[in-house]
Amino acid sequence: MTHSDRIVSRVISLARLPGSKRGREVAKELRAHLDDLAEEARSQGYDEEGAARIVRMRFGEPEEIAAAFASVYAPERWATRILQSAILLASSTLAVMVVVGTVQSIAAVFSSGSIVSTLRALHQESFGFAAITAGYCSLYAGERLFPASLAKAVLPSVALGLCLAALFVCLIPQQAVLPLAAFACAACARLLQRRAISFLWFAGTALPLLIAWVLFGRLIPCWQFPCLVWIGLTISCKALQEIVRLFERVFMLPAH
């Protein structure tokens, strides 16, 4: 890596630019500018070491340049993050609806129920779908905000969970427990998916359901709780894991 490449890499890593495309554009401009400075220094008779020193003096500190870029691109960065978050939430909610609808339809077939009736009733579970997405994505957001601290990473999920608890108690007091349990399951699953032990996260989708079952009894009829709910939650969390991975590949690539 050349001296110019190290300067560019340092600036880009600190500038918090809105997306990898913008990062590549800025990196290209910086390299061109640094090359011009180096060429000018060489034309004045400096050797490579001297030219690098002149470039460093005339260019300035990478931290200061990065701070300037961060300030200039702050509105675009926030707009990009809001759009990306909306895409992630919308795709995650849709995936949860598809997974849960499929699981319930299969269960309806084996229990001689009506698939059409099952699909028509999905809109009644909108709080549950939102809770699963919120639980999983809030933990993921915490990981992005506080990558070095697990204790801090769970704070957004805890705060959102308390807000949703108050909201559900006000809006659906008789059915508040199940979506809140789903929220806890999704958050726990995301937390355990980061651990090295394979399939440990299955416990994340099971434990809150079992606690809810013990404390409040069966929240939906017969064998469907917790077995069917656990299956739907587990497959949903796996689908959300893949969506997050795809999201990171598309939007979170480091800029070079």
C-alpha positions in Angstrom: 0.0 0.0 0.0 1.4 3.4 -1.0 1.6 6.5 1.2 -1.3 8.0 -0.7 -3.4 4.8 -0.3 -2.9 4.9 3.4 -4.1 8.5 3.6 -7.1 7.8 1.5 -8.0 4.7 3.5 -7.7 6.6 6.7 -10.0 9.4 5.5 -12.6 7.1 4.1 -12.6 4.9 7.3 -13.3 8.0 9.4 -15.6 10.1 7.1 -18.8 8.1 7.6 -19.8 8.5 4.0 -23.3 7.5 2.9 -22.7 4.2 1.2 -20.0 2.4 -0.6 -20.6 4.1 -3.9 -20.1 7.5 -2.4 -17.0 6.2 -0.7 -15.5 5.0 -3.9 -16.2 8.4 -5.6 -14.6 10.3 -2.8 -11.6 7.9 -2.7 -11.1 8.4 -6.4 -11.1 12.2 -6.0 -8.7 12.0 -3.1 -6.3 9.8 -4.9 -6.3 12.1 -8.0 -5.7 15.1 -5.7 -2.8 13.3 -3.9 -1.3 12.2 -7.2 -1.4 15.8 -8.5 0.4 17.0 -5.3 3.0 14.3 -5.6 3.6 14.9 -9.3 4.0 18.6 -8.6 6.5 17.9 -5.8 8.5 15.6 -8.1 8.6 18.2 -10.8 10.3 20.5 -8.3 13.1 18.0 -7.8 12.0 16.1 -4.7 12.6 12.4 -4.4 9.8 10.0 -3.4 10.4 10.5 0.3 10.5 14.2 0.0 7.4 14.2 -2.3 5.5 12.1 0.3 6.5 14.6 3.0 5.3 17.6 0.9 2.0 15.7 0.1 1.4 15.1 3.8 2.1 18.8 4.7 -0.1 20.2 1.9 -2.9 17.7 2.2 -3.5 18.1 5.9 -4.4 15.7 8.7 -6.6 12.8 7.6 -8.8 13.3 10.7 -9.6 16.9 9.8 -10.4 16.0 6.2 -12.6 13.1 7.3 -14.4 15.4 9.7 -15.1 17.9 6.9 -16.5 15.2 4.7 -18.6 13.8 7.5 -20.1 17.3 8.0 -20.8 17.9 4.3 -22.4 14.5 3.7 -24.4 14.4 7.0 -27.8 15.1 5.5 -27.2 12.6 2.7 -25.9 10.0 5.2 -29.1 10.4 7.4 -31.4 10.2 4.4 -29.6 7.1 3.1 -29.8 5.4 6.6 -33.5 6.2 6.9 -34.1 4.7 3.4 -32.0 1.6 4.1 -33.7 1.1 7.5 -37.1 1.3 5.8 -36.1 -1.2 3.2 -34.8 -3.6 5.9 -37.9 -3.3 8.0 -40.3 -3.7 5.0 -38.5 -6.7 3.6 -38.2 -8.3 7.1 -41.9 -7.8 7.9 -42.9 -9.3 4.5 -40.6 -12.3 5.1 -42.1 -12.9 8.5 -45.6 -12.7 7.0 -44.7 -15.2 4.3 -43.1 -17.6 6.7 -45.8 -17.5 9.3 -48.5 -17.7 6.6 -46.8 -20.7 5.0 -46.4 -22.5 8.4 -50.0 -21.9 9.4 -51.3 -23.0 5.9 -49.4 -26.3 6.2 -50.7 -26.8 9.7 -54.3 -26.1 8.4 -53.8 -28.8 5.7 -52.7 -31.4 8.3 -55.5 -30.4 10.7 -58.2 -30.4 8.0 -58.6 -26.7 8.4 -59.2 -24.1 5.7 -56.1 -22.5 4.1 -58.2 -19.6 2.8 -59.5 -18.8 6.3 -56.0 -19.0 7.7 -54.7 -16.6 5.1 -57.6 -14.2 5.7 -56.9 -14.1 9.4 -53.3 -13.1 8.9 -54.1 -9.4 9.2 -55.2 -10.1 12.7 -51.7 -11.0 13.6 -50.1 -7.8 12.4 -49.0 -6.9 15.9 -47.2 -10.2 16.1 -45.4 -9.7 12.7 -44.3 -6.3 13.7 -43.1 -7.5 17.1 -40.9 -10.2 15.5 -39.4 -7.7 13.1 -38.9 -5.1 15.8 -37.3 -7.6 18.2 -34.8 -8.9 15.6 -34.0 -5.6 14.0 -33.7 -3.7 17.2 -31.0 -6.1 18.4 -29.3 -5.8 15.0 -29.4 -2.0 15.3 -27.8 -2.3 18.7 -25.0 -4.4 17.3 -24.3 -1.8 14.6 -24.4 1.1 17.1 -22.3 -0.6 19.8 -20.2 -3.3 18.2 -17.7 -3.4 21.1 -20.2 -3.8 23.9 -22.8 -6.5 24.3 -24.4 -4.7 27.3 -24.9 -1.5 25.2 -26.0 -3.5 22.2 -29.1 -4.8 23.9 -30.2 -1.3 25.1 -32.2 -0.4 22.0 -34.0 -3.7 22.1 -34.9 -3.3 25.8 -36.0 0.3 25.3 -38.2 -0.6 22.3 -39.6 -3.7 24.2 -40.7 -1.5 27.1 -42.4 1.0 24.7 -44.1 -1.8 22.8 -45.3 -3.4 26.1 -47.0 -0.1 27.0 -48.5 0.2 23.5 -49.8 -3.3 23.3 -51.3 -3.1 26.8 -53.2 0.0 25.7 -54.3 -1.3 22.3 -54.7 -5.1 22.7 -54.7 -5.7 26.5 -56.2 -9.2 26.2 -53.7 -10.4 23.5 -50.6 -8.4 24.5 -48.6 -11.3 25.9 -48.1 -13.2 22.7 -46.6 -10.4 20.5 -44.4 -9.4 23.4 -43.2 -13.0 23.8 -42.5 -13.0 20.0 -40.5 -9.8 20.4 -38.4 -11.3 23.1 -37.9 -14.5 21.1 -36.7 -12.6 18.0 -34.3 -10.5 20.0 -32.9 -13.5 21.9 -32.5 -15.4 18.6 -30.5 -12.6 17.1 -28.4 -12.3 20.2 -27.6 -16.1 20.2 -27.0 -16.2 16.4 -23.8 -14.3 17.0 -22.5 -17.1 19.3 -20.1 -19.7 18.0 -22.3 -22.7 19.0 -24.4 -23.8 16.1 -28.2 -23.9 16.6 -27.9 -22.4 20.1 -30.2 -19.6 18.9 -33.0 -22.2 18.7 -33.2 -21.8 22.5 -33.7 -18.0 22.0 -37.0 -18.7 20.2 -38.1 -21.3 22.7 -37.3 -19.9 26.1 -39.5 -16.8 26.1 -42.4 -18.9 24.7 -42.1 -21.5 27.4 -42.0 -18.7 30.1 -45.1 -17.2 28.6 -46.8 -20.6 28.5 -45.9 -21.3 32.2 -47.0 -17.8 33.4 -50.1 -17.2 31.2 -51.1 -20.6 29.9 -51.8 -21.5 26.3 -52.4 -18.2 24.5 -53.9 -19.9 21.4 -55.8 -23.2 21.3 -54.6 -26.8 21.5 -51.2 -28.0 20.4 -50.5 -24.9 18.3 -49.0 -23.1 21.3 -46.1 -23.3 21.7 -45.2 -25.8 19.0 -46.6 -24.1 15.9 -45.6 -20.6 17.1 -42.1 -21.8 17.9 -41.7 -23.3 14.4 -42.9 -20.1 12.8 -40.7 -17.9 14.9 -37.6 -20.1 14.3 -38.0 -20.1 10.6 -38.8 -16.4 10.6 -35.6 -15.7 12.5 -33.5 -17.7 10.1 -35.1 -15.8 7.2 -34.3 -12.5 9.0 -30.7 -13.6 9.5 -30.4 -14.1 5.7 -32.0 -10.8 5.0 -29.6 -9.0 7.3 -26.7 -10.7 5.6 -27.9 -9.7 2.2 -28.6 -6.2 3.5 -25.0 -5.9 4.7 -23.6 -7.2 1.5 -25.6 -4.7 -0.5 -25.5 -1.6 1.7 -22.7 -2.0 4.2 -19.7 -2.8 2.0 -16.6 -1.0 3.0 -15.5 1.7 0.5 -12.1 1.4 -1.1 
